[in-house]
Amino acid sequence: MTQWEDDFMRLVDSFVVETKDPKILEEISQLDRESRLLGISFYDMYCVVLQDLKGHQSLVAEFKTFMSLRKAKPVF
């Protein structure tokens, strides 16, 4: 696994754990179910969603906001 993949997975995990919005949590749950039905990893499915915005605009917007806030935080 590359460093980029590891960082992405940690960022997605943090987003999932810290998200409080029930609509976003439902979308995440839906993506998890779909990924299991397709036989792909949740992270692969998440990458697809980030690239194809149809039907998941609010999830992508929330994730982008989360990412920008994470980048703004100083690392200690």
C-alpha positions, -999 to 999 in steps of 0.1 A, spaced: 0 0 0 13 34 -9 16 63 16 -11 81 -3 -35 52 0 -28 49 37 -34 86 43 -66 85 22 -79 55 42 -71 73 75 -88 105 63 -120 86 53 -120 67 86 -117 99 105 -145 114 85 -168 85 91 -161 85 128 -165 122 133 -196 127 111 -227 135 130 -252 143 102 -277 115 99 -281 120 61 -244 117 56 -242 87 78 -270 70 58 -251 77 25 -220 62 40 -240 31 51 -254 29 16 -219 30 1 -208 3 24 -237 -20 14 -231 -13 -23 -194 -20 -20 -201 -54 -3 -226 -63 -30 -200 -54 -58 -172 -72 -40 -150 -42 -38 -135 -24 -8 -154 5 8 -124 28 0 -125 19 -37 -162 27 -37 -155 60 -19 -130 69 -46 -156 62 -73 -181 85 -55 -155 113 -51 -149 111 -89 -186 107 -100 -207 132 -81 -241 119 -93 -263 112 -63 -238 120 -36 -232 157 -38 -238 164 -1 -214 136 9 -187 148 -14 -192 184 -2 -190 174 34 -159 153 28 -142 182 9 -150 205 38 -136 180 63 -104 176 42 -98 213 41 -103 216 78 -79 188 84 -53 204 63 -57 237 82 -50 220 116 -15 221 128 1 188 133 18 183 167 
